[in-house]
Amino acid sequence: MIRGFVAAALCVVALWAQTDPVVKTGVEVLRESGFETLDGKKVGLVTNPTGVDRELVSTVDILDDAPNVELVALYGPEHGVRGEYAAGEHVDTYVDEKTGVTVFSLYGKNRKPPAEMLEGIDVLVFDIQDIGCRSYTYISTMGLAMEACAEQGVPFVVLDRPNPIGGLNVEGNLVEDGFISFVSQFKIPYVHGLTVGELARMLNDEGMLAEGVTCDLSVVPMEGWTRDMTFTETGLPWVPSSPHVPFKETATHYVTTGILGELGVISEGVGYTIPFHTFAAEWIDGQKLTDRLNALNLEGVRFRPITFKPYYGRHKGVLLHGAQVFLTDPSKVHLTSLQFRFMEVHHEMYPDKNPFELCDPSRIGMFDKVCGTDKVRKMFSERMKYEDVADFLRKDEAAFTELSKKYYLYD
């Protein structure tokens, strides 16, 4: 009996040890310092539901309760400060019910805060969980806010958070002139391998902000994070960074299917329970597709047949068949390449179902914007072979990785 109780107690301790956070985020480090960086200041805060501490308390409420900080303005990116708005839904200025603080929208009429939005603040703070991918718009919001602060002489503070894809993974070509957009705001790879604090330092010091402006930038680093950490290893809770990134694993899957998903022909799983985990369409034989994909013997990834009906979105109620992506070891996978590998196999099986020909013509432009160039599409679509774009996709990775090291805050 006693032995059983001891064993049970040890199990509880082990479970607690597994979930006890080993990483302190920037907001937690800031709080432990007595809010030293913000002491006596009128603060504006750019955040969303991911801006929380390990107990899931919002940074909004943490700063509002701080005795030596005056929270005077909030700024909401896509989805709003507390997640009240759907993806792509434009947001107007409103008042946060809990704090009574005005929320200025950065995903509506203005994506870059104009001068009047910054009036009355001494410092602008950024605290949002990014996912490590160029096309995810939170880093665009951060960069535009940095530009506005540079123009208005307002200091900018980043409360740092982990990169859920990791700090060692860099993938993709740099954005080219003519393809700068909100989904490719800066000339960085598709997977940048930096935390938001490190990326802010790079944008500032490398002249990547518009007109090469620089702001008065400070970063409150995390404690305990290392570049090789998975998000699970941080011990931190994962708050959905957007409705279609509900789980920590989704961040990595986003990179494997999201570019293809822009065409709107092949379902990447958005609208179903596993967003960004699938390649599926009405006409696909899931078993044959899966057999062909697994025959590629790609290290770190496996595929299984799947059939499902999306509950909403462009494929709502349509029975789809295809392959579900399982990343058995993401560190061994060139994640971005998987969607091009799929398109090659799919074209061999269904040459009359070319996604570039079946999509709405307006989606071609978005595909190119997310790729940061039209060269990827033009080279690939000639033969629908991954080998035709493989070198181009990887041409900037080594140089960017080397440049990034100047801005590392963590080993």
C-alpha angles and dihedrals in degrees: 000000000000090000089053092051091049091050091049091049091050090051091053090049090049092050091049090049090053094053100036106108116249093185126068113205123222094262091054092049089048091052093048089054090057089253088290095166091055099035111149094354134130102237135206115196130205107199148126136198091298091065097095139121124241090278090054094250110151119246085229090064094039092057093039089055095044108113095214098042129076112207104204106160141023127203121202125203124195109330094022134256095296098024097263096142135068126240111288093008112137115233130211129206112285141158123261104238097212099050102021089230119142115251116212115202120235092181105061130040089353129039091167114050110245120222094267091058091059096047114121098020127110096197139010117222126200121203116162132132107240123195099220099251126119096224094055102101102221093084089050088054090049094051094047090049089051090053091051091049091050091053094047099039094243118146116240124214125191119202100207128230136179124278102237092206088054137250098266101057119094119167138168143027124295120261113265130220111277093033101073107129141142088278092047103027098154139036096257132117122273089254107035104182094218136114115240089255093053092045091051089054091051095047090050100044099037094053093245094139118092113290088002093279120166129208133208093266130189127174124202100209127215122247121231100014121130129187095245095054123120114217089250090059091057090067089221123135116251114230112192105264088207135348092271096047098059099149135043090244091056091071091067094043090051088070094051098056110010099093092053089044090064090073092062095218104096116048113236089189099269106144091035132075096270108051115195093009100100148062105202144149139161095260100046123109098220097201094049092045092049092049091051094047094047089048088066086072093215110183117243098015138081134179134214131189116262137182122190146147116230114231095215142359132055095329097041112158094359118128106237130189130195145093133319115217119230116189102205092175113006091186089069096048129087089220100194092054095062095080090052091047088053093048090053093052092042091053091051089053099038111020091168092059100067107164091213090058098040097048127093104269090237090065092063089071092051091049089054093047092053090048089049091231142038091233094085092056094043094049095043098044093057093074103355089236123142092213089067092065102026096096093042093052090052101037096100101036100092095045093047091048090053092048091048093060090073089065101042115129093180137047 
